[in-house]
Amino acid sequence: MRIVTWNVNGMRAAIRKGFKKHIDAIQPDILLLQEVRARPEQLPEEFQQPDGWHVVWNPAQRPGYSGTAIWSRTPINLVKLALSDSDQDDEGRIIEAEVQGIRLACVYLPSGSSSPERQTVKESWMKKFRRWTNSRPSDIPMFFGGDINVAHTEKDIFYAKANEKTSGFLPHERQWFGKMLKSGWHDLVREHHGDVQGPYSWWSNRGRARELDRGWRIDYLLCNAAARPMFRSAIVHREAALEISDHAPVSVDIDLQETVA
């Protein structure tokens, strides 16, 4: 099974630029989409409930903003559209579901780069998200993927020194991510590629960053200990970012037959 996460930077624009071509090439079984920026009825009919897919949408209340979706080749069950029963996910930032006996979540953490007020929103969401990760059942295999808007280490960002005071690479944000890993979650791209620079998944639109591969790694697929034996490989599909979005799709291949001994 191939699980893919992708911040498409606007679903309507992505469709115009060739979204389907890249999905056909990558061949996901499960697709986690962030920043769809549209309600399904605003999309061309063939993308509202695409042929061969089961789809759940969680659009933001604000038009043209944020929003997530899960597409699956097999039926989707146990759908939740918030971090908790008391949480109001007005910005459409999470979908939790069950597919073929595994738990999945599509996650889009807020960015804090636009203003101090949005950084405050981001940090509030980070705290709630850590409570969510800590409360997931440990005996059920689970994967979550999405745009986390945090580069964990200096290996995850090209200009590390210059961005030490930039949202997304602040010391306490990096510590927050590290604590999540220490609690038992596995960063599958890093575990697959090892102690190398990158592979980046997001690039600024300035300074030929995408062309020169000077980016950030902020799009992740993580799993819990129960799911880790299923993991086989991870890929960052940079070529799709050159055409569609400022983010690349990130995929992991898993073997559903593997379970914890």
N, C-alpha and C positions, 0 to 999 in steps of 0.2 A: 504494500500500500504506500502511496506517495501523498504526503501532506504538504501543502504549499501555503505560505502566508505572503500577502502582497498588499502594501499600501499603494493603491492605484492612483491617488492624487486626483480624484474625480472620475466616477464611473462613466459619465457621458463622454468626457474627453478621451478616456482610455479606449472606449469602444471605437470612437472615430479614428484613433491612431493605430488600431490593429490589435486590440486586446485579445480577440478570439484567436488570431494567428499564434500568439505566444502561448496561450493556454493549450491549444492543440499540440504545440511542440513540447511543452513541459509535461503534459499528460498527468495532471493531478487526479487523485481519487477523492481528495478532500481539499477544498480551497477556502482559506480564511482571508477575507478581504477587509481592509480598513480604508477610511477616508473615502467612502463611496459618494458622499456629497449629493445624494439624490434619493428620492423615494422610488420604489420599484415602478410605480405607474408613470414616472417621468422618463423611463428608459424605453428604447425600442422594444416592441412586444416580445421578440425572440430572446431578450435578456431578462425579462421580468420573471419568467419561470422557464428557464432554458431547457431545451429538449435533452433528456438523458440525465438531468440533475434534480436533486431535491434541494430546495433553497429556503433559508430563513434570513429575513432582513431585519435589521434594527436601525432604522434611520433616525437621525437627530430631529428634534422638534424644529430647530432653526433651519430654514430652507438653505440648501446648498452648502451644508456644513457637516463635517465629521461623518459618523455612521459606519456600521459594520455589516457584514453578511457572512454566512457559511453556505457553501455549495458542497454537496456530497453526491457521489454516484450511487450510494445506497441510502435507505431511509434514515432520517434524523429524528431522534427521540429526546425526551427529557430536556426540553428547551427552557432556559432561563435567560432573561434579558436585563439582568441587574446583578450587582455584586452581592446584594442581600435583599431580603423581603422588604426592608425599610428604606432601601436606596431607590432614588428616582434617577434613572439613567437617561436624562433628557438629551444628552449629547450622543446617545447610541454607541457607547464605547465598549460594550462587552456582550457576547453571546456565549452561553455555556450549553453544551449539548452532549448527547451520547450517540455514537455511531459504531455499529458492529462490536458492541461490548466495551468500547473504550470511551473515556470522557475526553471532551475537546472543549477548548475555549478560544474564541477569537477576541483579541484584546487590542485596544487603541488608547494608550495613555495620553493625557493632554500634553501639549508642548507648553513650555514656560518662556519661550524666547521672545514673544511679542510684547510682554509688559510684566511688571512686578505683580500685577493682579492675577495674570494667568499663571505665573509661577506659584502663587499661593494656591490656586485651584489645582495645579499639578501636584503639589506636595500633599494636599488633602486627599487627592485621589490615590497617591502612592501609599499613604497610611491605610486607607480602606482596602487597597489591593493586597497589601501584605497580610491583613486579617483574612482576606479571601483565600490567598494561597495557603495560609496556615490551617485553614478549616476544611480543605479538600480531603476526601477520604484517602488514606494512605494505601489501602489494600486494593484500590481500583486503578488500573493503568490510566494515566492521564497525560495529555499533551496540551500545552497552550502556546499560541503563537500570535505575533503581531508586532506592531510598531510600539516599542516600549519607551522611545524617546530618551534613552540613557545609553551612553557608551561606557561600558564597564571599566576597561583598563586602557592604558596607553597603546596597547596593541589594537584597540578598536576605533582609533581615530588618527588621521594622518598628522594633523597639526595639534598635538597634545598640549604642548607648552602654551601655545597661543590661546587655547580654549579653556584654561584652568578655571576661569571665572565666567564661563558661558553656560547657560542652562543646557542641560543634557550631559555635561561633563563636570558638574560641581562635585566637590569632594563628598558631600553628604549623600548626593544621588548615587554616586559610585559605591559608597558604603552600603546603601540601601540594597543595591543589586547584589553586592557580595554576600550580604546577610541572607538574601533569598536563596542563593546557591548553597550556602552553608547549612541551611535548614533542610536540604535534601533535593532541591530541584537541579536538573542537569541542563547546562547550556550546550545543546547538541552540535551546533556549528563549531563552537570552540573545541569541544572534545574531539570532533572529527578532524579538524584542520591543525590542531596543536598550537604551539606557541609561535605563531607567525603573525605578521602584520596583516590586519584584516581577517577575512575578506570583507570589504565594506559593502554596505547595502543601501546607503543614502549619500547623495552628493549635492552640494550647492549648485545652483544654476549659474554661479559666477566663476570667473577665472579658469574656465575649461576644466573644472573639477572632475566631471564625469569622464571626459576624454583622457585625462591624466591619472584617473583613479586615485584622487585625493579626497577621500570621503570619511564617513562615520559608519560604524556597525551598530545600528540601533533597532534592527528588525531581527527578532529572535524566534526560535522554536525551542521550547523547554519541555522536559518531561519529569515525572516523579520516579522514585526508585522502582515502583511496580512496573513501569513502562520501559525502563532503561534496557532490559534484555532484548526488547523488540527492535531496537535501533540498529540500522545498518550503515547509512551514509547520509551526508548532507551536502547540498549544493547552493551557492548563490548564483542566480541566473542574471549576470550583469548585462548581457546583451539586450534583455527586455527593458532594462532601465534606460538604455540609450535611445529607445523609441517611444516608450509609453509614459513613464513616471520618473520622478526624481528618486524613487525607491526601486530596488530590484526585488523580484520574487525570491523567496528563500524556501528550499524544499528539504524534507527528510524522507528517506525511505525506511519503512519498518516491516517487520515480519509478524503478522498477527498470530502466528502459531507459537511464537516464543512467549513464555510466561516465567514469572519468578519461581525458582525451584523451592 
